[in-house]
Amino acid sequence: MCSIVHYKNIISFIFVLLFLNVPSFANNFVSIKSSTTNLRAGPGKQYPINWTLILQNMPVKIIEKSNTYSKVELYDGTIGWIWNVTISEKKTLLVVRDSYIFDGKKNNIAFVKKNVVLEKLKCDELIKKTKSCKVKIDNLKGYISYKDIWGI
């Protein structure tokens, strides 16, 4: 009986080690630092440019990372590789449909159009039963619903 418990402990320990060693990019959002960034077919200058991203501070989701390039996903599901130098750790959100920023009582305080980038201050806020993120744009601070943004 001791040997069965011993093997279970060893197997559990191995699973924990494997889990801890796997890089987790599931919620790793970063933003685009520069005003133009090339989205390439592969991790290097030898790969063709599929898109040129022109929205500075746009959030992207890291899927895979190497020393010089990161494989990222855009809000529309497009996947490609960008040079790590063009990535910022600044947390931003992308408005995915015309929406409103509201105050803590859920009164609309500003209209925001699709594709506007917002500075992410804090998420997991519950404003009148609406899951929201606290955001900033210019000098305005308020909340926006999860359903209207990408990059959480």
N, C-alpha and C positions, 0 to 999 in steps of 0.2 A: 504494500500500500504506500509506503514511503517513496518508492521509486516512481509510482504513477504521479504523485503530487510533485515530486522533483521534476519530472519531465514536463508537466503542465506549467510549472514555474519557468522552466527554461524556454519553452515555446512562447509563453507570454512575454518574456523578456526579449526574445528575438523579434517578435512583432512590434514591440515598443521601439526597439532600436531601428527597425526598418521604417517605421512611421516617422520617427524623428529625423532620419537622414534623407527623406524624400523632400525636395524643395517644394514648398507650397506657394503657388502664385495665384491661387483661386480668388483671393480678394486683393491682389496687389495691383492697385491702380496708381498710375503715375500720370504726369502731364507732359505735353510737348513744350519744350523750352523756347524754341526758336519760331520765327514767323513762317518759315518754310522748312519742311522735313521730308525727305524721300522715304517712301514705303517700298521696300525692295522685295523681290521674290525669294531671296535667300540672305544669309548672314555675311555679306561682304560686298565690296564695290564691284566685284565681277558679276554680280547678279543684276538683272534688269530692274529698272525703277517701274513699278506698277502704278503708283500714285504719288503725287506731291501733295502733302498735307499743308494747308495754309492757315489753319486756325490755331493761333498761338494759345497755349495753356489748355488745349483740348485734352480731356482725359483719355487714356488708353489703358487697356488691361494687359498686363504682362503674362504671357503663356509660358515662355521659355527664355532663358537668359544665358548669354555667353560673355566672354570678357569684353567684347567690343560691340556686339549687337544683341538686341532683344526682339523676340518674336512677340508681336502684340496683336490684340483684337480691337477693332474700332466699334463704335456703338451700333453700326449697321451689320456687324458680323464679318466685315472684311478683315483678313489676316495678312500680315506681312512682317518684314523685319526692318527695324530702325536702328540707327547708330546710337549707342548709349550716351554719347556726348550731348545729344539733342533731348535727353530725358531730364525732367525735373521731378523732385519729390513733392513739389507743391500739389496739394490736394484740391482738385477742381471737380465740378459736375457739369454735364452738358444737358441743356434743356432739350427734350426730345419731341415736344409739342408745345404750341402756344399755351401759356399758363399764367398763373399769378403768384407773386410772392405775397405772403400774408403775415400778419403780426401774431402774437401769442394768443389772441382771441379769435383768430381765423378771419379777421377782416382783411380784405384785399388792399395791399398798399402799393403794388406795382405790377404792371403787365410785362411779361417777358416772352419774347418770340422764340420759336424753335431755333436751335443751333447757337444760342447764347451760352457763353461759358460763365459759370458762377464759382466764386471761391467757396470751398466747403469748410465750414467752421465746426459743425458737430451734427452727427446723425443719430438715429434712434430716438428722436423726439416724438411724442404723441400729443398732437394739438387737436383737441376736440375729436378724438378717435381716428385721426388721420396720421399715419406714419410719415414723418417729415424730417427734413434736414435743415439745420440753420445755415444760412448762406449769406454771402456779402457780394454786392456788385456796386462798384464805385464806393460811395459813402453810405449806401443803404444796406441795412441788415434786416433779415426776416426769415421766413420759413417757406419751404416749397415741398409739395407732396412727392413721395417716392415714385409714384406712377408717372410723374412728369420729368424725371431726370435719369441720367445714366452716369455711372462712375462711383456708385456708393461703395 
